[in-house]
Amino acid sequence: MEEQNNLDVLHQAFEALNNKENKNRYFDLHDDSLVTHGIPANFPSNKEGLKMFYRELWQAFPDAIYNFEHTIIQGNEAACMFSLSGAQKGQLMGIPPSNKQVKIDGMIFFRFDAQKIVERWEIIDMLSIMKQLDVRQQLSAVKNAILEYTEVQTNKGLKEKIDSLFGKHLAGE
């Protein structure tokens, strides 16, 4: 019964992500105590961080279609492969819009408690995304990934050098 209830939650998540009018129902499926792993480091690893990340993702890909594949549920845990397809119309994590159609593949692992998602681990195929973007978007993505490292964030001189190095190639963003 527990596995069927958790499968029902995943089906509701899939429906919410593909709802063109209101995707916010997706967040209702997550407990307020949610702990996230795998979303970019500049977002908090809690439910608010998840909301911030997904809202930015939805603005970048307003026509996104989500697909959950190969779902496995065992007790209070589930794993599934997913894909997101859509045109990048808005900025995503500092990467300027490309208007290119991209397909993002990944895996998500969920832990449930009382039919709510309480913990999640997300792995996204970033290399594939990079290959689908043009050179300017690729450089921007690399720059932003480097700037996320704590060592870079705490070293003002290093951060300025990185900004300067990439700035020469990304002028006019």
N, C-alpha and C positions, 0 to 999 in steps of 0.2 A: 504493500500500500504506500509506504514512504517513497519508494522509487517512482511509482506512478504519479504521486503528488508533485515530486520534484520535476518529473518530465512535463507535467502540466504547467509548472512555473516557467520552464524553458520555452514551451510553446507560446505562452503569454508574452515572454520577452521577445521572441521572434516577431510576433504580431505587432507589438508596440514599436519595435525598431523600424518596421516597414509601414507604419501608419503615417500617411502623408500629412494629416492635419495636426496630430498631437502625439509626439514621441515620448512625452514626459511620463507616461504610464510606466515606461521602462524603469524609472527610478523607484517607483512604488514597490517593485519586486525585490528591492534591496533593503535590508534592515538598516536602521539608523546607526548601528554599531559596525557597519561594513568596514572591512580592511581590504585594500586593493594592493596588488603587486603587478608591476609591468606597465602601468601607464607612465608617461613621461615624468621625470623627476621634478619638473617645475609645477606639478599639480600635487596637492595634498593626497596622501594615500588613504583617504576616507570617502564617505559618500558624497561630500561636497566637491572633493577633487574629481570624482567620477563624473559628477554633473558638469563641472567646468570643462573637463576633457571632451565629453560627448557633445556638449553644446557647440564647442569649437569645431569638432568633427562634422557635425550636422550643418554648420554654416559653410564649411569648406566643400562639403558634398551634399548639397540640398536635394539632389535627386537619387541619393544612394539607395541601393537595393541590398538587403542583407540576406544571407543564406547560411543556415546552420546545417552542417553535414556531419555524419559519423558520430552521433551522440552516444556516449556510453554513460550509464548511471549505475552506481553501486552504493547502496545505502544513502548516506547524506552527501555524497559527492558525485559530481558529473564532470565529464570532459567532452568537449566538442570542437570540431574544426569549423571554421567559419570563413566566409568571404564577404567583402563589401565591394560593390561595383558602382561607379559613378564618375561624373566629370568634376574635376576640382575647380569650383567656381569662386571659392574664397580662400583666404590665407589659412594655413594650417601650421601651427607651431613655428611661425615666422617664415614659412615657405610661401612665397607669393603665388597667387592663382596661376595655373597653367592652362586651364580650360581643356586639359587632356582627360580622356576617359582612362581610368585606372581600375585595376582589380587588386584589392588588398586581401591577402590570405593570412590566417592566423589560427591560434588555438586558445581556448579559454577553459580554465579549470574552475569549477564552482564548489563551494561548500555551503550547505543549507542548514537552517535551523528553523523549525516551525514554518515551513514553506516560504521562507525568505532567504535570499542570498546573503550570507554573512561574511564570506571571504571569496576573493577571486584572484586568479593569476592569469595574466594575459600575455601572450607571445605573438608578436606581429612580424611578418616577413618584410623587414625594412629594406633589404637589398633589392627585392623585387619592386618595391615602390620606387626606389631610386632609379632603377633601370627604365621605368615608365615615364619619368619626368624629363624635362629638357635640362640642358647643362646648367642654366641659371638656377633652376629649382634644386638641382642636385647639390650645387655648391652651397646654396642657402641651407639645405638640410644638414649638410656636413658641418657647417659653421654652427648651427643651432645645437647639434648633438655635442660638439666639443664644448660649447659654452655651458652645457648642463652639468659638466663635471664639477664637483665640489671644489677640487683643487684650483680650477680655473675661476670659479665664482669668487673664491676668497683671495685671489691674487690679482689685484687691480691692474698691475703692469702687464701681466700675461693676457688678461682679458682685452686690454687695449691693443696689444700687438695682434691678437687674433682678429679683432674687429677691423683693424687697419689692413691686415693681409687680405681678408676676404672682401673688405669694402672696396678695394681697387677693382675687383672682378664683379662685384654686385652693384656697382654704382647705377643709379637710375631705377632701383627697386620701387 
